[in-house]
Amino acid sequence: MKVFKQFTFDVAHQLPDWPGLHGHSYTGEVWFEGPATDGYVVPESVLSVEVEAVRKRLDHSFLNEFIELPTSENIARWIWGALRPKGNLVKVRVFRGSIGFGVEYDLEDAQREGLA
């Protein structure tokens, strides 16, 4: 069974191809998979606390301070690294709704990169 939690965050960053300081609004999703032991894959109360800690770290931050090249892809990797120890994380999605662009980072990507 799979469960997911969705959250939003607003950030600022600078990129080599867009060197001026600018910001975006993102929607993140994190997916966990496993048996529903005692009725839960991950207890919602636990998931909410862990995801809120990640959202707070990202929200209204200057990403360059803690993500070397803060592209959508690297934001997804950062979220993966923050939440992977918390349970059986299988997918992270980061989406910019204003332009209809998103990335998905999953267990296969993490295994290929040695992050699983």
C-alpha positions in Angstrom: 0.0 0.0 0.0 1.2 3.6 -0.7 0.4 6.7 1.2 1.4 10.3 0.3 1.6 13.7 1.9 1.4 16.9 -0.1 2.7 20.3 1.0 3.5 23.7 -0.4 6.5 26.0 0.0 7.8 29.3 -1.4 11.6 29.8 -1.9 14.2 32.1 -3.4 17.3 31.0 -5.2 19.9 31.9 -7.8 21.0 29.6 -10.7 23.8 30.0 -13.2 21.4 30.4 -16.1 19.1 32.7 -14.0 21.7 34.6 -11.8 19.3 37.2 -10.4 17.6 36.4 -7.1 14.1 35.1 -7.8 11.5 32.9 -6.2 9.0 30.2 -6.9 6.0 28.5 -5.3 6.3 24.7 -5.2 4.1 21.8 -4.3 5.9 18.8 -2.9 4.6 15.2 -2.5 6.3 12.4 -0.6 5.2 8.8 -1.0 5.8 5.9 1.3 5.1 2.3 0.7 4.7 -0.8 2.9 2.2 -3.0 4.7 -0.5 -1.2 6.7 0.8 -2.5 10.0 -1.7 -1.7 12.8 -3.8 0.0 10.0 -1.0 2.4 8.9 1.8 2.4 6.4 3.2 5.4 8.3 1.0 6.9 11.0 -0.4 10.1 9.7 0.6 11.9 12.9 4.2 10.9 12.4 4.2 11.7 8.7 2.7 15.1 9.3 5.4 16.0 11.9 8.3 14.9 9.7 6.9 16.6 6.5 6.2 19.8 8.4 9.8 19.9 9.6 11.0 19.7 5.9 8.4 22.2 4.8 9.5 24.7 7.5 13.2 24.3 6.5 12.3 25.0 2.8 9.6 27.6 3.1 10.7 31.2 2.7 14.3 30.2 2.6 17.2 31.1 0.3 18.0 27.6 -1.1 21.5 28.4 -2.1 22.4 28.5 1.6 21.9 24.7 1.9 21.4 23.2 -1.6 24.5 23.8 -3.8 22.6 24.1 -7.1 19.0 24.5 -6.2 17.2 23.2 -9.3 13.9 21.4 -8.9 15.8 18.2 -9.4 18.1 18.9 -6.5 15.3 20.1 -4.3 13.7 16.7 -4.8 17.0 15.0 -3.9 17.3 17.2 -0.8 13.8 16.3 0.3 14.6 12.6 -0.3 17.7 12.8 1.9 15.7 14.5 4.7 12.9 12.0 4.7 14.4 8.7 3.6 15.6 7.8 7.2 12.0 8.3 8.4 10.4 5.4 6.7 10.0 3.5 3.4 10.1 6.5 1.1 9.6 5.5 -2.5 9.0 8.8 -4.3 9.3 12.6 -4.1 7.6 14.9 -6.5 8.3 18.7 -6.7 6.0 20.7 -8.9 5.8 24.3 -10.0 2.1 24.7 -10.9 2.6 28.2 -12.3 4.4 26.8 -15.3 3.3 23.2 -15.2 6.7 21.8 -14.6 7.7 19.1 -12.1 10.2 16.4 -11.3 9.9 13.0 -9.7 12.7 11.3 -7.8 12.0 7.7 -6.9 13.6 4.7 -5.2 15.2 3.6 -8.5 16.8 7.1 -9.0 18.1 7.0 -5.4 19.5 3.5 -5.8 21.2 4.5 -9.1 22.8 7.5 -7.3 23.7 5.6 -4.1 21.2 7.5 -2.0 18.9 4.6 -1.1 
